[in-house]
Amino acid sequence: MVDAVDPALGEALPATPVEAAGPPGVLEGHILTLREALATATAATAEARRLAEQRGETLEAQALAHEAALAERDSMLAAGATALRDSRAALLALANRRSWEIVAHAAQLSEATRVTQAARAELAAASLRFQTASQAIVAATEAEAAALRQQVAAAERDRDAARQALAHWRRGGRLARMLRAFIG
């Protein structure tokens, strides 16, 4: 006898009576944890960007900040995956209840699925924000590199002009000495 089907896996669940996995606030706790991780990661990225702008850091330092932001994003994604696994476990525990509770559980399963989908949507939005921030950092790095290349090219032109002026001055000085020696 099959009581329910896990919507995420598409598998039939056994009809064995099992108590609920935990209090009804478990999913909300996972979502709260995910939101806190997102807020922390977003704040850390904003702080790193602010500090980079404030200090005028080099490209290498910006790359390190970018790597740190990516590492923080990876840890946040791992926390989100854990929250999703915990949500799935909660869904399975709810589906395994006694058959006389199935009608009541249908509403709970629907809510848990909605919460899981909301958590997935939040995770996707956070991933998009991190991707946008990464692209902005790369664009800023490329812009700074282009500006530095322009400054190097301008400095090279100035150096070449100074060398030419010095060579011209030296030639003028030799001619003047030769004329003075010839005349006088």
N, C-alpha and C positions, 0 to 999 in steps of 0.2 A: 504494500500500500504506500502511495506517495502522497505526502501532504502538500508540498509546495515545490516550486522550481526556483533555483537561484537565478535572478535576472542577469547577473553579471557573467556567470559561467554557463548558463543554459543547461545545468545539470539538475536531475531530480534529487530531492533531498529525502532522506529516510523519515519514516513516521514515528521514530522513537521520541518519547517525551523527554525534553531537555529543558532545564530552567533557563531563563534569559541570561545573557552573558554579563550583564551588569545593569546599573541604574540607567534610567532613560537619558541622563545627561552625558553619557559617554561620547556620543557623536558630537555634541556641542563642545565638549572639551577638546576633541581632536580638531574641530574647526577653529576653536579659539587658539590652540597651539599653532595651527597653520597660519592664522592671521597674524599672530605675534611674530612668527618667523619671517613672514613677508614684510611686516613693518620694520623689524630689525634690519633686514637685508636692504630695504629701500633707504632707511636712515643711514646705514653704513655707506652705501653707494653715494648718497648725497653729501655726506661728510667728507668722503675721500675726494669727491669732485671739488668741493669747496676748498679743502686744504690744498689741492693741486693748483687751483686757480690763485689762491692766496700766496703760495710760495713760488709760483712760476717754475714749477718743477721741470726737469728735463724729460725727454721722451722716454728714457729708461725708467724713470720713477713713475711716469704715467702708465707705462706698460706693466710695472709691478702692481700698481693700484688696480689696473684692469684685471690682472691675474687674481688678485685678492678678491675682487668683486665676483669673478667667475667661480672661484672656490666657494665663496659664501652662497652663490646661487646654487651650486651643486649640493651643498649641505642643506639648503632650504628645499630643494627638489627631493632630496632623500627624506626629509621630515614629512613632506607632502605625500610621498609614496607610502611612508609608514602610516600616516593618517588614513590614507585610502585603504590600505590593508586592514587596519583596525576597523574601519567602517564596514568593509566586506565581511570581516569576522562577526561584527555585530549583526549584520544582515542575516548571515547563516544561522547564528544563534536564535534570532527571532523566528526564522523559518522552521526551526526544529521543535517548536513548542507543541503542546498537545493539540489534537485535532479539534477539540471544542473551542480552542482559542484562535483558530485560523481567521475567523472573520475580524476579530479585534486586531490581529497581527497584520492583516491586509493594509489597514490604515497606517500602522507603524512602518511596514515595509515601504509603502509609498512615500512616507515622510523621510525615511532613511535614504531611499533612492534619490529623492529630491535634494537632500543635504549633501549626498555624495556627488551628485552632478554639480551642485553649487561649489563644492570644494574643488572639483576638477576644473570648473570654469575659473575659479580664483587662481588655481595653480597655473592654468594656461595664460591668464592675464598677467600673472607675476612673471612667467617665463617671457612673455612678450615685452614686458617692461624692462627686464634684464637684457633682452636682445636689443631693444632700442637704446638702452644706456650703453651697451657694448659698442653698438654702431656709432653712437655719438662720441664715445671716447676714441674710437679708431679714426673717425673723421677729424676730430680735434687734433689727434696725433699727426695725421697726414697733413693737416693745415699748418701745424707748427713746423713740421719737417720741411714743407714747401717754403715757408717763411725763412727758415734757417738756411735753406739752399740759396734763396735769393740774397740773403745777407752775405753768405760766403761768396757768391758770384760778384756782388757789389764790392766786397773787400778785395777780391782778386783784381777787379778792374781798377780800383783805386791804387792797389800795389803796383800794377803794371804802368799806370799813368805816372806814379811817383818815380818809378825806375826810368821811364822815358825822360821825364823832366830832369832827373839827376844826370842821365847820360848826355842830354842836350846841354845842360849847364857845364858839365865837364868838357865837352867838345868846345863850347864857347870860350871857356877859360884857357884851353890849350891854344886856340887860334889867337886869342888876345896876347898870350905870352910870346907866341911865334912872331906876331906883328911887331910887338915891342922890341924883341930881340933883333928883328930884321931892320927896323927903322932906327933904333937907337943903339 
